[in-house]
Amino acid sequence: MKRIMIPGEAVRKKQLGLRKNEIITMMRMQGKATVEALADHFDVTVQTIRRDLGELEIAGKVSRVHGGAVIRSGVTNIEYEERRNLFSEAKERIAKRVAEDVPNDVSLFINIGTTTEAVARELLDHTNLTVVTNNMNVANILAANPNCEIIVSGGTLRRSDGGLVGDLATQMIEQFKVDIAIIGASALDEEGDLLDFDLQEVRVSKSIIRHARTVFLVTDHSKFDRSAPVRIASISELDAVYTDRQLPPRLSAKSRDWDTDIIVT
């Protein structure tokens, strides 16, 4: 027999779904959340929040810790469309600041990422640029700049985000030596290591770093609270990091020792 849902129950289920979605959004912004803070925010009991977090843990969205939960992002990345919308204002600020440090008449690598795409949009008025990219979105953005020569790396298309990865992409990158590389990463840990999820993408990023005279990392603060399984490089290998908040103290101290510029927008 088909179960009939009464109106009040339907409303409660909808509210529950909306609350869980908002919990995930808040945790992606903050990295973690406490039971008490969530209960205050939603004006519900701590028991209700504990139940929500338990269900989200079963669904693989969060990991429970003492007093709350942390977002689970250690082995898979957030979906591309969701990443593009997260911290969009911060990414725009970062992109504008990077564009100020990119002169005309230079060659660039720009890799995969929503922040690097924001940088591409800020380069539309630059002149006499040569851009080598493994990001189809970057190529499409810069196509609107008639004063920019665009070279696409080739490789295997990753439909989820327009990235080109694999051995062909790496081999193509190795044919160049550019003035500036502008790269993104999925995570940045306290040891100063840039991390990502896709080994094929990391191989391309490593090649980009090796074949650039100057390397800029663009990253919003949410990457400080995330983890990913594959290492790209160390901040010590970079010339500058562009971000929207100060680095965690331990990482900030390491950056000073490495003489890497930290530019906060």
Buried (B, 14 or more C-beta within 10 A) or exposed (E): EEEEEEEEEEEEEEEBEEBBEEBBEBBBBBBBBBBEBBBEBBEBEEEBBBEBBEEBBEEEBBBBEEEBBBBBBBEEBBEBEEBBEBBEEBBBBBBBBBBEBBEEEBBBBBBBBBBBBBBBBBBBEBEEBBBBBBBBBBBBBBEEBEBBEBBBBBBEBBEEBBBBBBEBBBBBBEEBEBBBBBBBBBBBBEEBBBBBBBEBBBBBBBBBBBBBEBBBBBBBBBBBBBBBBBBBBBBEBBBBBBBBEEBBEEBEEBBEEEEBEBBBB
